[in-house]
Amino acid sequence: MANAVRKINEEHRAKDLPEIGVGVGLNTGMMCVGDMGSEVRRSYTVIGDAVNLGSRLEGLSKAYGVDIVVSESTRAMAKQFAWQELDRVRVKGKEQAVAIFWPLAPADRLEKQQQDELKTWAAFLKAYRAQDWDQCDVLLVNLQRLNPKKYLYELYSERVASMRLLPFDPEWDGATNFETK
């Protein structure tokens, strides 16, 4: 679906038409699937915590500037892909933070520049969660050189600037809280 939208947007750019966006949230877990409702109103649907988290992840795609946001449980089921961790988030209705990811490519097709970028990003996330803002700034400069148009790095640059104004918090778990659906 995301690839189809990318192709449509290429055509739109060529014709000077506005681009369209899509957000996909993927989560793996137990859920109830089937015909739900009453004699008057029925619908084939899915319900459960796993479905709710998937829905929340879809809503986060725009916040991170990506088209697909995947939970750690789904990532664990698809080891053949290379993933970029986006964040640890606490979504509305959940107390426990969950790591979220963006699929980059099949792991065996990851280019050297992408591998280097992922290594630098992993170092950045480690510094970010340790509240080492000076190291974060250095790593973000390198990341923005590797991929200057990536919105994720702009987002974290703004976060680091904001976090730098706060005192060190030994209780901070590095998660971002989202209160909206």
C-alpha positions in Angstrom: 0.0 0.0 0.0 2.8 2.4 0.9 4.7 1.6 -2.3 1.5 2.2 -4.3 1.1 5.6 -2.7 4.7 6.5 -3.5 4.1 5.6 -7.2 1.0 7.7 -7.3 2.9 10.6 -5.7 5.6 10.3 -8.4 2.9 10.7 -11.0 1.3 13.6 -9.1 4.7 15.4 -8.9 5.2 15.0 -12.6 1.8 16.5 -13.3 2.2 19.2 -10.6 -0.7 17.7 -8.6 -0.8 17.6 -4.8 0.7 14.5 -3.1 -1.4 12.2 -0.9 -0.3 10.6 2.3 -0.9 7.3 4.0 -0.3 6.1 7.5 -0.1 2.4 8.4 0.1 1.0 11.9 1.1 -2.6 12.4 0.9 -4.6 15.6 0.9 -8.3 16.3 -1.0 -9.9 19.2 -4.1 -11.7 20.4 -7.5 -10.3 19.3 -11.1 -11.4 18.7 -12.1 -11.7 15.1 -15.5 -12.3 13.7 -19.1 -11.3 13.3 -19.9 -8.9 16.1 -23.1 -7.2 17.1 -26.8 -8.0 17.3 -29.6 -9.2 15.0 -30.3 -5.6 14.1 -26.7 -4.5 13.4 -23.8 -6.8 12.6 -20.3 -6.3 11.4 -17.3 -8.5 10.8 -14.5 -6.8 12.8 -11.5 -7.3 15.1 -11.3 -6.1 18.7 -8.7 -6.2 21.5 -5.6 -4.5 22.9 -3.5 -5.5 19.9 -5.9 -3.9 17.5 -6.1 -0.7 19.6 -2.3 -0.4 19.7 -2.1 -0.9 15.9 -4.6 1.9 15.5 -2.6 4.2 17.8 0.6 3.4 15.8 -1.2 4.4 12.6 -1.9 7.8 14.2 1.8 8.2 15.0 3.0 7.8 11.4 2.5 11.5 10.7 4.2 12.6 13.9 7.4 10.7 12.8 7.2 11.6 9.1 7.0 8.0 8.0 4.3 6.0 6.2 4.5 2.8 8.4 4.9 2.4 12.1 5.5 -1.1 13.5 5.4 -2.3 17.1 8.3 -4.4 18.6 6.1 -7.5 18.5 5.6 -7.2 14.7 9.2 -6.4 14.2 10.2 -9.6 16.0 8.0 -11.6 13.6 9.7 -10.1 10.5 13.4 -10.6 11.1 14.1 -10.6 7.3 13.7 -6.8 7.3 16.0 -4.0 8.4 14.3 -1.6 10.8 15.0 1.9 12.1 13.8 2.3 15.7 11.7 5.5 15.8 11.2 5.9 19.6 9.7 4.3 22.7 6.2 5.6 23.1 3.4 5.5 25.7 0.1 5.7 23.8 -3.3 6.7 25.2 -4.8 3.8 27.2 -1.4 2.1 27.8 0.9 2.6 30.8 3.8 0.6 29.4 6.1 2.1 26.8 6.5 0.2 23.5 9.3 0.5 21.0 8.2 1.5 17.5 10.0 1.0 14.2 10.0 1.9 10.5 10.8 -0.8 7.9 13.7 0.2 5.7 14.2 -2.7 3.3 14.8 -6.4 3.2 17.9 -6.8 5.4 19.9 -8.4 2.5 19.3 -5.3 0.4 20.3 -2.6 2.8 22.9 -0.3 1.3 26.2 0.6 3.0 25.1 4.2 3.6 21.8 2.9 5.2 23.9 0.6 7.5 26.1 3.5 8.5 23.1 5.7 9.2 21.5 3.0 11.3 24.7 2.6 13.4 24.9 6.3 14.0 21.1 6.4 14.8 21.6 3.6 17.4 24.4 5.7 19.0 22.1 8.7 19.0 19.2 6.8 20.7 21.6 5.6 23.4 22.9 9.2 24.0 19.3 10.5 23.9 18.1 8.0 26.5 21.1 8.8 28.7 20.2 12.5 28.4 23.7 13.3 26.9 22.5 16.3 24.9 26.0 17.4 23.7 26.6 13.9 22.2 23.1 14.0 20.6 23.9 17.3 18.9 27.1 15.8 17.4 25.3 12.7 16.2 22.4 14.6 14.7 24.8 16.7 12.6 26.2 13.5 11.2 22.8 12.0 10.6 21.6 15.1 8.9 24.6 15.0 6.6 23.9 11.3 5.8 20.2 12.0 5.1 19.4 15.8 5.0 15.7 15.5 4.2 14.7 13.0 6.9 12.1 14.5 9.1 12.9 12.2 12.0 16.2 13.9 12.5 14.6 17.4 12.5 12.0 16.1 15.0 14.7 14.9 17.4 16.8 18.0 16.9 13.8 20.0 18.2 13.3 17.5 21.1 17.0 17.7 22.1 16.8 21.5 22.2 13.7 21.4 24.4 15.1 18.6 26.7 18.4 20.5 27.1 16.4 23.2 29.0 15.3 20.7 31.7 17.3 19.3 34.6 18.7 15.8 34.4 15.9 13.4 35.4 17.1 10.0 36.7 13.5 8.7 36.6 13.0 9.5 32.9 12.6 6.3 30.8 13.2 7.9 27.4 9.6 7.3 26.3 7.5 9.9 24.5 3.9 10.2 25.8 1.0 10.6 23.4 -2.4 11.3 24.8 -4.4 11.5 21.6 -5.8 8.7 19.5 
